[in-house]
């Protein structure tokens, strides 16, 4: 069988390149990469939308209670509460996992898996999600929105 495939493809080097490319596509798909043309802003916007939807669903399901930690930060001169991403990912009810770009600050130690992302995600009293960039190279600090760094 392998001899037949190699004869059809041409040689084993071509087959190896095909296997490598298929493997890379599989890894990219598994880790959620969308393709070569996607920009960092689009990734940020996707994560922001997913977190906003999860916060809204959580609030609806918990009689208006927001999934917050007992910490605040200033974003655009407004005091905001940090979102508890572990609460949103608990049992995968509102988010299947912590999205990329989320800082350790949004996770309570040991309750969920966080990466060292560039953004702290926050929510105001009525459930509007915002973020503040904390990584080196941010275009602005304590300002909402994409700040030139991702994730």
C-alpha positions as CSV (number, residue, x, y, z in Angstrom):
1,X,0.0,0.0,0.0
2,X,2.7,2.5,1.0
3,X,4.7,1.5,-2.2
4,X,1.6,2.4,-4.3
5,X,1.2,5.8,-2.5
6,X,4.8,6.6,-2.9
7,X,4.7,5.7,-6.6
8,X,1.7,7.9,-7.1
9,X,3.1,10.9,-5.2
10,X,6.6,10.7,-6.7
11,X,9.0,10.1,-3.8
12,X,9.2,9.9,0.0
13,X,10.3,13.5,0.4
14,X,7.1,14.8,-1.1
15,X,5.1,12.5,1.2
16,X,7.0,13.8,4.2
17,X,6.2,17.4,3.3
18,X,2.6,16.5,2.9
19,X,2.5,14.9,6.3
20,X,4.3,17.9,7.9
21,X,1.8,20.4,6.3
22,X,-1.2,18.3,7.4
23,X,0.3,18.1,10.9
24,X,0.8,21.9,11.1
25,X,-2.7,22.5,9.9
26,X,-4.0,20.1,12.6
27,X,-2.0,21.8,15.4
28,X,-3.1,25.3,14.2
29,X,-6.7,24.2,14.2
30,X,-6.4,22.6,17.7
31,X,-5.0,25.8,19.1
32,X,-7.5,28.0,17.5
33,X,-5.5,29.9,14.9
34,X,-7.8,31.2,12.2
35,X,-5.3,31.8,9.4
36,X,-2.5,33.8,8.0
37,X,-4.6,36.9,7.2
38,X,-6.0,37.4,10.7
39,X,-4.8,40.5,12.5
40,X,-4.2,41.0,16.2
41,X,-7.1,43.4,16.5
42,X,-9.5,40.8,15.2
43,X,-8.3,38.3,17.8
44,X,-8.7,40.9,20.5
45,X,-12.2,41.7,19.3
46,X,-13.2,38.1,19.2
47,X,-12.1,37.5,22.8
48,X,-13.7,40.7,24.0
49,X,-17.0,39.6,22.4
50,X,-16.8,36.1,23.9
51,X,-16.2,37.5,27.4
52,X,-19.0,40.0,27.0
53,X,-21.4,37.2,26.0
54,X,-20.3,35.1,28.9
55,X,-20.7,37.9,31.4
56,X,-24.1,38.7,30.1
57,X,-25.2,35.0,30.2
58,X,-23.8,34.6,33.7
59,X,-25.6,37.7,34.9
60,X,-28.9,36.5,33.4
61,X,-28.4,33.1,35.0
62,X,-27.5,34.6,38.5
63,X,-30.2,37.2,38.9
64,X,-28.0,40.2,37.9
65,X,-24.9,39.1,39.9
66,X,-21.7,39.7,38.0
67,X,-18.7,37.3,37.9
68,X,-16.2,39.6,39.7
69,X,-13.2,39.2,41.9
70,X,-12.7,41.4,45.0
71,X,-10.3,43.7,43.1
72,X,-10.6,46.8,41.0
73,X,-8.5,48.7,38.5
74,X,-8.9,52.1,36.7
75,X,-9.9,52.0,33.1
76,X,-10.5,55.3,31.3
77,X,-10.7,57.1,34.6
78,X,-13.4,54.7,35.9
79,X,-13.1,52.2,38.6
80,X,-13.9,48.7,37.2
81,X,-14.1,45.3,38.8
82,X,-11.9,42.4,37.6
83,X,-13.8,39.6,35.9
84,X,-13.5,36.2,37.6
85,X,-12.7,34.1,34.5
86,X,-12.5,31.0,36.6
87,X,-16.2,31.5,37.5
88,X,-17.1,31.8,33.8
89,X,-15.1,28.7,32.9
90,X,-16.3,26.5,35.8
91,X,-17.8,23.4,34.2
92,X,-17.6,25.2,30.8
93,X,-21.0,26.7,31.4
94,X,-20.2,30.2,30.0
95,X,-16.8,29.8,28.5
96,X,-15.1,26.5,27.6
97,X,-11.7,27.7,28.7
98,X,-9.9,31.0,29.6
99,X,-9.4,32.8,26.2
100,X,-5.9,34.0,25.1
101,X,-4.9,37.4,26.1
102,X,-6.1,37.2,29.7
103,X,-3.7,38.2,32.5
104,X,-3.2,36.1,35.6
105,X,-5.0,38.9,37.5
106,X,-8.4,37.5,36.2
107,X,-7.8,34.1,37.7
108,X,-7.9,32.9,41.2
109,X,-4.9,30.7,41.9
110,X,-5.6,27.0,41.4
111,X,-9.2,27.4,40.2
112,X,-8.6,27.6,36.4
113,X,-5.8,27.6,33.8
114,X,-4.6,31.1,32.8
115,X,-1.8,32.3,30.6
116,X,0.2,35.4,31.1
117,X,-1.8,37.5,28.7
118,X,-1.5,41.2,28.0
119,X,-5.0,42.3,29.2
120,X,-6.9,42.5,32.5
121,X,-10.6,42.1,31.7
122,X,-13.0,44.2,33.7
123,X,-16.7,44.9,34.0
124,X,-18.7,47.9,35.2
125,X,-21.8,47.8,37.5
126,X,-24.2,47.2,34.6
127,X,-22.1,44.4,32.9
128,X,-20.2,46.2,30.2
129,X,-16.8,44.5,29.6
130,X,-13.6,46.5,29.1
131,X,-9.9,45.8,29.3
132,X,-6.7,47.4,30.2
133,X,-3.3,46.4,28.7
134,X,-0.6,45.6,31.2
135,X,2.1,44.2,29.0
136,X,5.3,45.9,27.9
137,X,4.8,47.7,24.6
138,X,1.2,48.7,25.2
139,X,0.2,51.8,23.3
140,X,-1.7,53.1,26.3
141,X,-2.1,51.9,29.9
142,X,-5.4,52.2,31.9
143,X,-7.3,52.7,28.6
144,X,-9.9,50.4,27.2
145,X,-9.5,48.6,23.9
146,X,-6.8,47.0,21.7
147,X,-3.4,48.6,22.6
148,X,-1.1,47.2,19.9
149,X,-0.1,44.0,21.8
150,X,-1.6,40.5,21.5
151,X,-2.1,38.1,23.2
